[in-house]
């Protein structure tokens, strides 16, 4: 979906909880902010990259929404590696919007906070959430049903082409050795 920055800014309203998540292979770290950039979480919330970890994250966001009287939540993450895809699937199943922030933009924006380009699990979620607040994100799409099957088939095509080429070359060698059979 091609949204302009104004369209993205309209999604962030005064009743929106913005959660920035630093995705890791084993553990994710997150922080929550309101639409003006005030931090609503007292400290960094840490949860594991498992179903139970995702449920504790969901409970944490629901408690924050209830405490701050927010009506919707936008979760932002940096799509590095494949570890964010399980979080995306979980959030999609629970009707929570996940948006992605360009890793290069996160890296450059780090210096705005404290003049230090060093990354840390404590700083990343804040930077990600503030980029989401400013409308500097992309929406991600995870296909389902027939569209997921079609994507899977398209991803498998190069492997099938390699196998077919291998079989053709093996058949070509066999026809030279056994010309009457092939």
C-alpha positions, 0 to 999 in steps of 0.5 A: 500500500502506497501511503503518503507521509500525511496518510501515515501521520493521520494514522497516529492520533491522540488515542494511539499507543506507539510501541517500538520493538527492537527485534532479536533472535532470542529476545525482543525489547520494546518501549511505548510512547504517545503521539507527542513522544512522551514515554509511557513505559517506565522501562524497557520491556523484554519478551522472548521470541516465542508464543508465550513471549508474544502473549506477555507482550500482548498483555503488557500493551493491553495494560498500558492501553487501559492505563492510558485510555488509548484505543489503538496501538501501532507496533513498529519494528526494524525488519532485520533478518527473519525474526520479525516475521513471527511477531508480524504473524502473531500481531496480524492474528490479533488485529494489531498493526505492525509497521516497519522502519528502514534500518538505515533510517534508524541508524541515522536517527540514533545520532539525533537523540544523544550524538552517539551512533552506537546501537543498543537494545535500550535505545533502538525501541525509542528511536523506532517508536519516534520514527513511527510517530513522525510517519517514517514507516512502511506498512507490511503485508503478510499474504494469507490463503491463496496468495500465501500459496502463490508466494510459496510457489513463486519462491520454490520456482528457482529450486525446481528450475535447478533440479530440471536443469540437472536432470536434463544434463544427466539425461544428455550424458546418458543419451551419449552413453546409451544412444538407443535408450534416450 
